[in-house]
Amino acid sequence: MAKKPEKTNYKVVAENRRARYDYAIEDDIECGIVLMGSEVKSLRVGQSNIAESYASVEDGELWLTNAYIARYEPAKTWGHNEERRRRKLLVKNKELVRMWNATQREGMTIVPLVLYFNDRGKVKIKVAIAKGKKLHDKRASEAQRDWGRQKQRLLRDHS
């Protein structure tokens, strides 16, 4: 039976494309994020980057660190001043405990995958519990991806 297509009724603001290459993704969770008004306006313009950021559980809360959201120039006086400040992520307590337990294991980390506006206009971030890949794992996944491309070409050309 064919797989149902996922509902992608959202606008992607920033995506961490290297995360799937550098990490083996085990589980992903959608989180809310606490932002200032000028940060939301800056995201609507599309001025952000989450490629170098990470999330961590500290003092019973989930925090996003080193995510870049540019200053919104029309809001000079009342806008946000720090572009790379820590931002609180909103998750249920059960998910927070599961993330904390996962990061206590060796090699596990929490990486952001995509920052987006959902269909209701709220800013959401998808974070994943992931394990860092070693060099030989990266080579194997790259070889598998190349073989998949070749297989598709062969099927397309011979059918």
Backbone as JSON Lines, residues from 0, in Angstrom:
{"i":0,"aa":"M","n":[0.84,-1.17,0.0],"ca":[0.0,0.0,0.0],"c":[0.89,1.24,0.0]}
{"i":1,"aa":"A","n":[0.49,2.23,-0.76],"ca":[1.29,3.44,-0.89],"c":[1.23,4.26,0.39]}
{"i":2,"aa":"K","n":[2.33,4.93,0.68],"ca":[2.44,5.76,1.87],"c":[1.72,7.08,1.61]}
{"i":3,"aa":"K","n":[0.95,7.56,2.61],"ca":[0.25,8.83,2.47],"c":[1.27,9.96,2.44]}
{"i":4,"aa":"P","n":[1.08,10.93,1.57],"ca":[2.01,12.07,1.58],"c":[1.8,12.9,2.85]}
{"i":5,"aa":"E","n":[2.91,13.36,3.41],"ca":[2.83,14.17,4.62],"c":[2.22,15.51,4.29]}
{"i":6,"aa":"K","n":[1.44,16.04,5.27],"ca":[0.89,17.37,5.09],"c":[2.0,18.39,5.35]}
{"i":7,"aa":"T","n":[2.37,19.1,4.35],"ca":[3.42,20.11,4.5],"c":[2.81,21.48,4.24]}
{"i":8,"aa":"N","n":[1.88,21.85,5.11],"ca":[1.2,23.12,4.95],"c":[1.89,24.16,5.84]}
{"i":9,"aa":"Y","n":[3.18,24.37,5.59],"ca":[3.9,25.35,6.35],"c":[4.98,26.0,5.5]}
{"i":10,"aa":"K","n":[5.45,27.15,5.98],"ca":[6.47,27.9,5.25],"c":[7.81,27.74,5.98]}
{"i":11,"aa":"V","n":[8.76,27.11,5.32],"ca":[10.08,26.89,5.92],"c":[10.85,28.2,5.95]}
{"i":12,"aa":"V","n":[11.4,28.52,7.11],"ca":[12.19,29.73,7.28],"c":[13.67,29.4,7.2]}
{"i":13,"aa":"A","n":[14.09,28.36,7.94],"ca":[15.5,27.96,7.94],"c":[15.55,26.44,8.08]}
{"i":14,"aa":"E","n":[16.52,25.84,7.4],"ca":[16.66,24.39,7.43],"c":[18.12,24.04,7.67]}
{"i":15,"aa":"N","n":[18.34,23.02,8.49],"ca":[19.68,22.54,8.78],"c":[19.93,21.32,7.91]}
{"i":16,"aa":"R","n":[20.42,21.53,6.69],"ca":[20.6,20.44,5.74],"c":[21.74,19.5,6.13]}
{"i":17,"aa":"R","n":[22.73,20.02,6.82],"ca":[23.88,19.18,7.2],"c":[23.55,18.21,8.33]}
{"i":18,"aa":"A","n":[22.47,18.45,9.03],"ca":[22.15,17.61,10.19],"c":[21.95,16.16,9.79]}
{"i":19,"aa":"R","n":[21.26,15.91,8.7],"ca":[21.0,14.53,8.28],"c":[22.27,13.86,7.74]}
{"i":20,"aa":"Y","n":[23.23,14.65,7.32],"ca":[24.51,14.11,6.85],"c":[25.44,13.81,8.03]}
{"i":21,"aa":"D","n":[25.48,14.71,9.0],"ca":[26.4,14.58,10.13],"c":[25.87,13.7,11.26]}
{"i":22,"aa":"Y","n":[24.55,13.53,11.33],"ca":[23.95,12.79,12.44],"c":[23.02,11.7,11.95]}
{"i":23,"aa":"A","n":[22.91,10.63,12.73],"ca":[21.9,9.6,12.51],"c":[20.69,9.99,13.34]}
{"i":24,"aa":"I","n":[19.62,10.4,12.68],"ca":[18.44,10.9,13.35],"c":[17.64,9.73,13.92]}
{"i":25,"aa":"E","n":[17.35,9.77,15.22],"ca":[16.57,8.7,15.85],"c":[15.11,9.08,16.0]}
{"i":26,"aa":"D","n":[14.84,10.29,16.48],"ca":[13.47,10.7,16.73],"c":[13.39,12.21,16.59]}
{"i":27,"aa":"D","n":[12.3,12.72,16.02],"ca":[12.15,14.16,15.91],"c":[10.87,14.62,16.58]}
{"i":28,"aa":"I","n":[10.89,15.85,17.1],"ca":[9.8,16.42,17.88],"c":[9.57,17.85,17.43]}
{"i":29,"aa":"E","n":[8.3,18.23,17.31],"ca":[7.95,19.6,16.99],"c":[7.83,20.39,18.28]}
{"i":30,"aa":"C","n":[8.5,21.55,18.34],"ca":[8.51,22.38,19.55],"c":[8.05,23.79,19.2]}
{"i":31,"aa":"G","n":[7.5,24.45,20.19],"ca":[7.27,25.88,20.08],"c":[8.55,26.59,20.48]}
{"i":32,"aa":"I","n":[8.62,27.88,20.21],"ca":[9.81,28.64,20.56],"c":[9.38,30.02,21.07]}
{"i":33,"aa":"V","n":[10.01,30.48,22.14],"ca":[9.69,31.77,22.74],"c":[10.51,32.83,22.02]}
{"i":34,"aa":"L","n":[9.81,33.76,21.34],"ca":[10.47,34.81,20.57],"c":[9.9,36.17,20.92]}
{"i":35,"aa":"M","n":[10.66,37.21,20.6],"ca":[10.17,38.59,20.69],"c":[9.48,38.92,19.37]}
{"i":36,"aa":"G","n":[8.69,39.98,19.38],"ca":[7.95,40.37,18.18],"c":[8.84,40.7,17.0]}
{"i":37,"aa":"S","n":[9.96,41.38,17.27],"ca":[10.86,41.75,16.18],"c":[11.54,40.52,15.58]}
{"i":38,"aa":"E","n":[11.73,39.48,16.4],"ca":[12.32,38.24,15.9],"c":[11.36,37.55,14.94]}
{"i":39,"aa":"V","n":[10.08,37.56,15.27],"ca":[9.08,36.95,14.4],"c":[9.02,37.7,13.07]}
{"i":40,"aa":"K","n":[9.07,39.01,13.12],"ca":[9.05,39.8,11.89],"c":[10.29,39.53,11.04]}
{"i":41,"aa":"S","n":[11.43,39.38,11.69],"ca":[12.65,39.06,10.97],"c":[12.55,37.68,10.32]}
{"i":42,"aa":"L","n":[11.92,36.72,11.01],"ca":[11.73,35.39,10.44],"c":[10.79,35.44,9.24]}
{"i":43,"aa":"R","n":[9.78,36.28,9.29],"ca":[8.85,36.4,8.15],"c":[9.58,36.89,6.91]}
{"i":44,"aa":"V","n":[10.6,37.72,7.11],"ca":[11.41,38.2,5.99],"c":[12.37,37.1,5.54]}
{"i":45,"aa":"G","n":[12.68,36.15,6.42],"ca":[13.52,35.02,6.08],"c":[14.98,35.19,6.45]}
{"i":46,"aa":"Q","n":[15.25,35.98,7.47],"ca":[16.64,36.24,7.85],"c":[17.01,35.44,9.09]}
{"i":47,"aa":"S","n":[17.35,34.17,8.89],"ca":[17.74,33.33,10.02],"c":[18.61,32.18,9.55]}
{"i":48,"aa":"N","n":[19.27,31.54,10.52],"ca":[20.14,30.41,10.23],"c":[20.2,29.53,11.47]}
{"i":49,"aa":"I","n":[19.95,28.22,11.29],"ca":[20.03,27.3,12.43],"c":[21.09,26.23,12.19]}
{"i":50,"aa":"A","n":[21.95,26.42,11.19],"ca":[22.94,25.4,10.83],"c":[23.95,25.15,11.94]}
{"i":51,"aa":"E","n":[24.34,26.16,12.68],"ca":[25.36,26.01,13.71],"c":[24.77,25.9,15.11]}
{"i":52,"aa":"S","n":[23.47,25.75,15.22],"ca":[22.84,25.76,16.53],"c":[22.62,24.35,17.07]}
{"i":53,"aa":"Y","n":[22.31,24.28,18.35],"ca":[22.02,23.02,19.02],"c":[21.05,23.3,20.16]}
{"i":54,"aa":"A","n":[20.45,22.25,20.68],"ca":[19.54,22.39,21.81],"c":[20.07,21.58,22.97]}
{"i":55,"aa":"S","n":[19.74,22.02,24.17],"ca":[20.2,21.3,25.36],"c":[19.17,21.45,26.47]}
{"i":56,"aa":"V","n":[19.13,20.46,27.34],"ca":[18.25,20.49,28.51],"c":[19.05,21.03,29.68]}
{"i":57,"aa":"E","n":[18.6,22.17,30.22],"ca":[19.27,22.81,31.35],"c":[18.22,23.27,32.35]}
{"i":58,"aa":"D","n":[18.4,22.92,33.59],"ca":[17.51,23.32,34.69],"c":[16.05,22.96,34.42]}
{"i":59,"aa":"G","n":[15.83,21.81,33.82],"ca":[14.46,21.35,33.57],"c":[13.77,22.04,32.41]}
{"i":60,"aa":"E","n":[14.51,22.73,31.56],"ca":[13.95,23.41,30.39],"c":[14.8,23.11,29.17]}
{"i":61,"aa":"L","n":[14.2,23.21,28.0],"ca":[14.91,22.97,26.74],"c":[15.27,24.32,26.14]}
{"i":62,"aa":"W","n":[16.54,24.51,25.8],"ca":[17.04,25.78,25.28],"c":[17.68,25.59,23.91]}
{"i":63,"aa":"L","n":[17.43,26.51,23.0],"ca":[18.08,26.55,21.69],"c":[19.22,27.55,21.78]}
{"i":64,"aa":"T","n":[20.42,27.11,21.45],"ca":[21.61,27.94,21.59],"c":[22.24,28.18,20.22]}
{"i":65,"aa":"N","n":[22.71,29.4,20.01],"ca":[23.47,29.8,18.83],"c":[22.66,29.84,17.54]}
{"i":66,"aa":"A","n":[21.35,29.98,17.63],"ca":[20.52,30.16,16.43],"c":[20.56,31.64,16.06]}
{"i":67,"aa":"Y","n":[20.76,31.92,14.78],"ca":[20.9,33.3,14.31],"c":[19.58,33.8,13.77]}
{"i":68,"aa":"I","n":[19.08,34.89,14.35],"ca":[17.92,35.61,13.81],"c":[18.35,37.06,13.69]}
{"i":69,"aa":"A","n":[18.38,37.57,12.47],"ca":[18.9,38.91,12.21],"c":[18.02,39.97,12.87]}
{"i":70,"aa":"R","n":[18.62,41.12,13.12],"ca":[17.86,42.25,13.66],"c":[16.86,42.72,12.61]}
{"i":71,"aa":"Y","n":[15.7,43.14,13.1],"ca":[14.67,43.69,12.21],"c":[14.84,45.21,12.24]}
{"i":72,"aa":"E","n":[15.33,45.76,11.14],"ca":[15.73,47.18,11.1],"c":[14.59,48.16,11.42]}
{"i":73,"aa":"P","n":[13.35,47.95,10.93],"ca":[12.3,48.92,11.31],"c":[12.01,48.97,12.81]}
{"i":74,"aa":"A","n":[12.4,47.95,13.57],"ca":[12.17,47.93,15.01],"c":[13.47,48.2,15.76]}
{"i":75,"aa":"K","n":[14.16,49.29,15.42],"ca":[15.45,49.59,16.02],"c":[15.35,49.83,17.52]}
{"i":76,"aa":"T","n":[14.4,50.61,17.94],"ca":[14.31,51.01,19.34],"c":[13.84,49.88,20.24]}
{"i":77,"aa":"W","n":[12.79,49.16,19.82],"ca":[12.2,48.14,20.68],"c":[12.49,46.72,20.2]}
{"i":78,"aa":"G","n":[13.37,46.58,19.26],"ca":[13.67,45.26,18.72],"c":[14.64,44.48,19.59]}
{"i":79,"aa":"H","n":[14.91,43.26,19.17],"ca":[15.87,42.43,19.91],"c":[17.28,42.87,19.56]}
{"i":80,"aa":"N","n":[18.16,42.84,20.55],"ca":[19.53,43.31,20.36],"c":[20.5,42.19,20.08]}
{"i":81,"aa":"E","n":[20.29,41.05,20.7],"ca":[21.2,39.93,20.51],"c":[20.68,39.02,19.41]}
{"i":82,"aa":"E","n":[21.5,38.77,18.41],"ca":[21.07,37.93,17.29],"c":[21.22,36.45,17.6]}
{"i":83,"aa":"R","n":[22.16,36.1,18.48],"ca":[22.41,34.7,18.8],"c":[22.12,34.38,20.27]}
{"i":84,"aa":"R","n":[21.08,34.96,20.83],"ca":[20.76,34.7,22.23],"c":[20.13,33.32,22.39]}
{"i":85,"aa":"R","n":[20.16,32.8,23.63],"ca":[19.5,31.53,23.92],"c":[18.0,31.73,23.89]}
{"i":86,"aa":"R","n":[17.29,30.79,23.27],"ca":[15.84,30.88,23.18],"c":[15.22,29.63,23.78]}
{"i":87,"aa":"K","n":[14.18,29.83,24.55],"ca":[13.52,28.73,25.23],"c":[12.61,27.99,24.25]}
{"i":88,"aa":"L","n":[12.68,26.66,24.28],"ca":[11.82,25.82,23.45],"c":[10.71,25.24,24.33]}
{"i":89,"aa":"L","n":[9.52,25.14,23.77],"ca":[8.36,24.69,24.52],"c":[8.01,23.26,24.13]}
{"i":90,"aa":"V","n":[8.16,22.35,25.08],"ca":[7.82,20.94,24.87],"c":[7.07,20.44,26.1]}
{"i":91,"aa":"K","n":[6.37,19.33,25.92],"ca":[5.68,18.72,27.05],"c":[6.72,18.08,27.97]}
{"i":92,"aa":"N","n":[6.36,17.97,29.24],"ca":[7.29,17.46,30.25],"c":[7.73,16.03,29.93]}
{"i":93,"aa":"K","n":[6.82,15.22,29.42],"ca":[7.15,13.83,29.09],"c":[8.22,13.78,27.99]}
{"i":94,"aa":"E","n":[8.09,14.64,26.97],"ca":[9.1,14.7,25.91],"c":[10.42,15.24,26.42]}
{"i":95,"aa":"L","n":[10.36,16.2,27.33],"ca":[11.57,16.78,27.9],"c":[12.36,15.72,28.68]}
{"i":96,"aa":"V","n":[11.67,14.9,29.45],"ca":[12.33,13.84,30.21],"c":[12.95,12.83,29.25]}
{"i":97,"aa":"R","n":[12.23,12.5,28.18],"ca":[12.76,11.55,27.19],"c":[14.01,12.11,26.52]}
{"i":98,"aa":"M","n":[14.01,13.4,26.2],"ca":[15.19,14.04,25.59],"c":[16.36,14.07,26.56]}
{"i":99,"aa":"W","n":[16.09,14.4,27.81],"ca":[17.16,14.46,28.79],"c":[17.79,13.08,28.98]}
{"i":100,"aa":"N","n":[16.95,12.03,29.05],"ca":[17.47,10.67,29.19],"c":[18.29,10.27,27.97]}
{"i":101,"aa":"A","n":[17.86,10.68,26.79],"ca":[18.58,10.34,25.56],"c":[19.93,11.03,25.5]}
{"i":102,"aa":"T","n":[20.01,12.27,25.96],"ca":[21.29,12.99,25.88],"c":[22.27,12.5,26.94]}
{"i":103,"aa":"Q","n":[21.79,11.82,27.94],"ca":[22.7,11.27,28.95],"c":[23.46,10.06,28.41]}
{"i":104,"aa":"R","n":[22.89,9.41,27.36],"ca":[23.6,8.31,26.73],"c":[24.78,8.85,25.94]}
{"i":105,"aa":"E","n":[25.74,8.02,25.67],"ca":[26.96,8.45,25.01],"c":[26.71,8.8,23.54]}
{"i":106,"aa":"G","n":[27.15,9.96,23.12],"ca":[27.09,10.35,21.72],"c":[25.77,10.93,21.25]}
{"i":107,"aa":"M","n":[24.76,11.03,22.12],"ca":[23.46,11.55,21.71],"c":[23.43,13.07,21.92]}
{"i":108,"aa":"T","n":[22.76,13.77,21.01],"ca":[22.62,15.21,21.11],"c":[21.27,15.62,20.54]}
{"i":109,"aa":"I","n":[20.88,16.86,20.77],"ca":[19.62,17.38,20.24],"c":[19.97,18.43,19.2]}
{"i":110,"aa":"V","n":[19.6,18.18,17.95],"ca":[19.91,19.11,16.86],"c":[18.63,19.64,16.24]}
{"i":111,"aa":"P","n":[18.59,20.93,15.9],"ca":[17.43,21.47,15.2],"c":[17.48,21.08,13.73]}
{"i":112,"aa":"L","n":[16.34,20.71,13.17],"ca":[16.28,20.32,11.77],"c":[15.69,21.41,10.89]}
{"i":113,"aa":"V","n":[14.56,21.96,11.29],"ca":[13.9,22.96,10.46],"c":[13.13,23.95,11.34]}
{"i":114,"aa":"L","n":[13.15,25.22,10.95],"ca":[12.42,26.29,11.62],"c":[11.38,26.77,10.62]}
{"i":115,"aa":"Y","n":[10.11,26.82,11.04],"ca":[9.05,27.12,10.08],"c":[7.84,27.76,10.75]}
{"i":116,"aa":"F","n":[6.96,28.33,9.93],"ca":[5.66,28.81,10.35],"c":[4.66,27.73,10.02]}
{"i":117,"aa":"N","n":[3.86,27.3,11.0],"ca":[2.87,26.27,10.72],"c":[1.66,26.88,10.02]}
{"i":118,"aa":"D","n":[0.63,26.08,9.78],"ca":[-0.53,26.57,9.03],"c":[-1.32,27.63,9.79]}
{"i":119,"aa":"R","n":[-1.12,27.74,11.11],"ca":[-1.8,28.77,11.9],"c":[-0.95,30.03,12.06]}
{"i":120,"aa":"G","n":[0.25,30.04,11.46],"ca":[1.11,31.21,11.52],"c":[2.02,31.25,12.73]}
{"i":121,"aa":"K","n":[2.09,30.18,13.49],"ca":[2.96,30.12,14.67],"c":[4.34,29.61,14.27]}
{"i":122,"aa":"V","n":[5.37,30.14,14.92],"ca":[6.74,29.69,14.65],"c":[6.98,28.39,15.39]}
{"i":123,"aa":"K","n":[7.4,27.38,14.68],"ca":[7.72,26.07,15.27],"c":[9.12,25.67,14.83]}
{"i":124,"aa":"I","n":[9.72,24.79,15.61],"ca":[11.03,24.26,15.26],"c":[10.98,22.76,15.47]}
{"i":125,"aa":"K","n":[11.51,22.03,14.51],"ca":[11.58,20.58,14.63],"c":[12.98,20.23,15.07]}
{"i":126,"aa":"V","n":[13.08,19.6,16.25],"ca":[14.37,19.17,16.78],"c":[14.41,17.65,16.78]}
{"i":127,"aa":"A","n":[15.61,17.1,16.73],"ca":[15.77,15.65,16.66],"c":[16.79,15.19,17.68]}
{"i":128,"aa":"I","n":[16.53,14.01,18.23],"ca":[17.51,13.33,19.05],"c":[18.37,12.54,18.08]}
{"i":129,"aa":"A","n":[19.67,12.82,18.08],"ca":[20.54,12.26,17.05],"c":[21.86,11.79,17.65]}
{"i":130,"aa":"K","n":[22.49,10.9,16.92],"ca":[23.81,10.4,17.29],"c":[24.78,10.77,16.18]}
{"i":131,"aa":"G","n":[25.93,11.31,16.53],"ca":[26.91,11.74,15.54],"c":[27.43,10.58,14.72]}
{"i":132,"aa":"K","n":[27.53,10.77,13.41],"ca":[28.06,9.72,12.53],"c":[29.58,9.81,12.48]}
{"i":133,"aa":"K","n":[30.2,8.67,12.35],"ca":[31.64,8.63,12.13],"c":[31.89,8.73,10.63]}
{"i":134,"aa":"L","n":[33.13,8.9,10.23],"ca":[33.47,9.11,8.83],"c":[33.03,7.94,7.96]}
{"i":135,"aa":"H","n":[33.23,6.7,8.43],"ca":[32.85,5.55,7.62],"c":[31.33,5.44,7.48]}
{"i":136,"aa":"D","n":[30.58,5.9,8.48],"ca":[29.11,5.91,8.38],"c":[28.66,6.92,7.32]}
{"i":137,"aa":"K","n":[29.35,8.07,7.28],"ca":[29.0,9.08,6.28],"c":[29.28,8.57,4.88]}
{"i":138,"aa":"R","n":[30.4,7.88,4.72],"ca":[30.73,7.31,3.4],"c":[29.7,6.27,2.99]}
{"i":139,"aa":"A","n":[29.28,5.43,3.91],"ca":[28.3,4.39,3.6],"c":[26.96,4.99,3.2]}
{"i":140,"aa":"S","n":[26.51,6.02,3.91],"ca":[25.23,6.63,3.56],"c":[25.33,7.37,2.23]}
{"i":141,"aa":"E","n":[26.49,7.95,1.93],"ca":[26.68,8.61,0.65],"c":[26.68,7.59,-0.5]}
{"i":142,"aa":"A","n":[27.33,6.45,-0.29],"ca":[27.34,5.39,-1.31],"c":[25.93,4.85,-1.54]}
{"i":143,"aa":"Q","n":[25.18,4.7,-0.47],"ca":[23.8,4.21,-0.59],"c":[22.95,5.22,-1.35]}
{"i":144,"aa":"R","n":[23.13,6.51,-1.09],"ca":[22.38,7.54,-1.79],"c":[22.74,7.56,-3.27]}
{"i":145,"aa":"D","n":[24.04,7.41,-3.59],"ca":[24.46,7.37,-4.99],"c":[23.88,6.16,-5.71]}
{"i":146,"aa":"W","n":[23.86,5.01,-5.04],"ca":[23.29,3.81,-5.65],"c":[21.8,3.99,-5.9]}
{"i":147,"aa":"G","n":[21.12,4.64,-4.99],"ca":[19.69,4.92,-5.19],"c":[19.45,5.79,-6.42]}
{"i":148,"aa":"R","n":[20.3,6.8,-6.6],"ca":[20.18,7.66,-7.79],"c":[20.43,6.87,-9.08]}
{"i":149,"aa":"Q","n":[21.48,6.04,-9.07],"ca":[21.79,5.23,-10.25],"c":[20.66,4.26,-10.57]}
{"i":150,"aa":"K","n":[20.08,3.68,-9.54],"ca":[18.98,2.74,-9.72],"c":[17.79,3.46,-10.37]}
{"i":151,"aa":"Q","n":[17.49,4.66,-9.9],"ca":[16.38,5.43,-10.48],"c":[16.65,5.76,-11.94]}
{"i":152,"aa":"R","n":[17.89,6.12,-12.26],"ca":[18.24,6.42,-13.66],"c":[18.08,5.19,-14.54]}
{"i":153,"aa":"L","n":[18.56,4.04,-14.05],"ca":[18.45,2.81,-14.82],"c":[16.98,2.44,-15.05]}
{"i":154,"aa":"L","n":[16.17,2.54,-14.03],"ca":[14.75,2.23,-14.19],"c":[14.07,3.2,-15.14]}
{"i":155,"aa":"R","n":[14.44,4.46,-15.06],"ca":[13.83,5.47,-15.93],"c":[14.24,5.26,-17.39]}
{"i":156,"aa":"D","n":[15.52,4.95,-17.62],"ca":[16.03,4.8,-18.98],"c":[15.55,3.51,-19.65]}
{"i":157,"aa":"H","n":[15.36,2.44,-18.89],"ca":[14.99,1.16,-19.48],"c":[13.5,0.87,-19.46]}
{"i":158,"aa":"S","n":[12.71,1.78,-18.99],"ca":[11.27,1.5,-19.0],"c":[10.54,2.28,-20.06]}
